Amino acid sequence: MNSVRKRIAIFASGRGSNAEALYQAMQAGEVNGEVVVVVSDYSTAAVLTKAQAWGVPTVAVERKSYGSKEDFEQALLDAIAPYTPDVVVLAGFMRLLGPTFINAYPNQIVNIHPALLPSFPGLHAQRQAVEAGVKVSGCTVHFVDYGMDSGPIIMQTAVPVMADDTEDSLAARILPYEHATYKRALALLCDDKLEIINRIVHVKP
């Protein structure tokens, strides 16, 4: 186990349930990391209030304030630079990051998606699963690349889809598994246990 705690920047757009679960896991010593800043693209996001209650610095960088995606991403980079994060954790951050940001943190950005990728990428993954009639969905933690939910997969958890499921009921069933799966995946990353070979993520002994 790496004895040095990883410095974690969490990006979120909404209520921050995954962010909270990861923060609690770090506080409990289950993940060898420390949340050094929480960033949102909405100044009114509930996650910012949660982070302030934890005593964690917060930054709001709103897309509407910038003329281009590149300028927005540069502002995100500038916002987190003083905190020197080792890992950027996307926890319900509802924007597709591009090269300006990704190139600054290669293989250091992770995301969770509420489906078993590569099935149902993008928005409303739970609705996509219900409408497709699949019997199993779940969640995926993956490294972030230039595509839409297309980066190397770190870990997945399967969750059954019931015949009477709606988008909301399936989302509610998947959410606790998101928390648990993200926690396990981030623990491996913070312990330097992950390596990518030909886009396949391997867990080192």
Secondary structure, DSSP 8 states (H G I E B T S, - for coil): --SS-EEEEEE-SSS-HHHHHHHHHHHTTSSSEEEEEEEESSTT-HHHHHHHHHT--EEE--GGGSSSHHHHHHHHHHHHGGG--SEEEESS--S---HHHHTTSTT-EEEEESS-TTSS-SS-HHHHHHHHT-SEEEEEEEE--SSSS-S-EEEEEEEE--TT--HHHHHHHHHHHHHHHHHHHHHHHHTT-EEEETTEEEE--
